[in-house]
Amino acid sequence: MKITGFKKEDTELEGCMVLSDIGIAASPDTLRDLAAFLLAAADEMEKLGEDYDHLHLMDEWDKWKEDYPDIQILSEKYL
C-alpha cells in the first residue's frame, strides 16, 4: 500500500508525492461515508480486475463540496 497526495498550495514538485501518513479530520457521518466509498472502490477494483483504473470521491459522493479534498483510489499499476 502507498498513499499519495498533492499539496494544496503551489509546489515545485509535480504530480503525486508518496506520503508517509495522512490525517483525516471529519465527523462520524463523513467517516462512515468514506468507509462506504472505500468498500465500493474495492468492489469495483475486484470486478474490473486489470481494467480498473481509479475512482474519485468527488465523482461518487453526493455530499462532496468544492472546498473538500478529493480522494482517489488508484490501481496499484500507477505506483
C-alpha positions as CSV (number, residue, x, y, z in Angstrom):
1,M,0.0,0.0,0.0
2,K,1.1,3.5,-0.8
3,I,-0.6,6.8,0.0
4,T,-0.1,9.6,-2.5
5,G,-1.3,13.2,-2.5
6,F,-0.8,16.7,-3.7
7,K,0.0,19.8,-1.7
8,K,-2.9,22.3,-1.6
9,E,-0.6,25.3,-2.2
10,D,1.8,25.7,-5.2
11,T,4.8,23.4,-5.0
12,E,7.9,22.7,-7.1
13,L,7.1,19.0,-7.1
14,E,4.9,18.0,-10.0
15,G,2.3,15.2,-9.8
16,C,1.7,12.9,-6.8
17,M,4.1,12.5,-4.0
18,V,4.2,9.5,-1.7
19,L,3.1,10.4,1.8
20,S,4.3,8.6,5.0
21,D,0.9,9.1,6.7
22,I,-2.3,11.0,6.5
23,G,-4.7,12.5,9.0
24,I,-8.5,12.8,8.4
25,A,-10.5,15.3,10.4
26,A,-14.2,14.6,9.8
27,S,-17.4,13.9,11.6
28,P,-18.5,10.3,12.3
29,D,-21.1,10.5,9.5
30,T,-18.4,11.6,7.0
31,L,-16.1,8.8,8.1
32,R,-18.9,6.3,7.5
33,D,-19.4,7.8,4.0
34,L,-15.7,7.5,3.3
35,A,-15.7,3.9,4.5
36,A,-18.6,3.1,2.2
37,F,-16.7,4.8,-0.7
38,L,-13.6,2.6,0.1
39,L,-15.7,-0.5,0.1
40,A,-17.4,0.4,-3.2
41,A,-14.0,1.1,-4.7
42,A,-12.7,-2.3,-3.5
43,D,-15.7,-4.0,-5.1
44,E,-15.2,-2.1,-8.4
45,M,-11.5,-2.9,-8.4
46,E,-12.2,-6.6,-7.8
47,K,-14.9,-6.6,-10.5
48,L,-12.8,-4.9,-13.2
49,G,-9.5,-6.6,-12.3
50,E,-6.7,-5.4,-14.6
51,D,-9.1,-3.0,-16.3
52,Y,-9.6,-1.0,-13.0
53,D,-8.0,2.5,-13.2
54,H,-9.2,4.8,-10.4
55,L,-12.2,6.3,-8.7
56,H,-12.7,9.8,-7.3
57,L,-14.6,10.5,-4.2
58,M,-15.8,13.8,-5.7
59,D,-17.5,11.8,-8.5
60,E,-19.1,9.2,-6.2
61,W,-20.2,11.2,-3.1
62,D,-23.2,13.4,-3.4
63,K,-22.1,15.4,-0.3
64,W,-18.8,16.4,-1.8
65,K,-18.2,20.2,-1.9
66,E,-15.6,22.2,-3.9
67,D,-13.6,23.0,-0.8
68,Y,-13.2,19.4,0.2
69,P,-10.1,17.4,-0.8
70,D,-10.7,14.7,-3.3
71,I,-9.7,11.1,-2.5
72,Q,-8.7,8.9,-5.4
73,I,-8.5,5.2,-5.2
74,L,-5.8,4.2,-7.7
75,S,-4.8,1.0,-9.3
76,E,-1.5,-0.2,-8.0
77,K,-0.2,-0.2,-11.6
78,Y,0.4,3.5,-11.2
79,L,2.8,3.2,-8.3
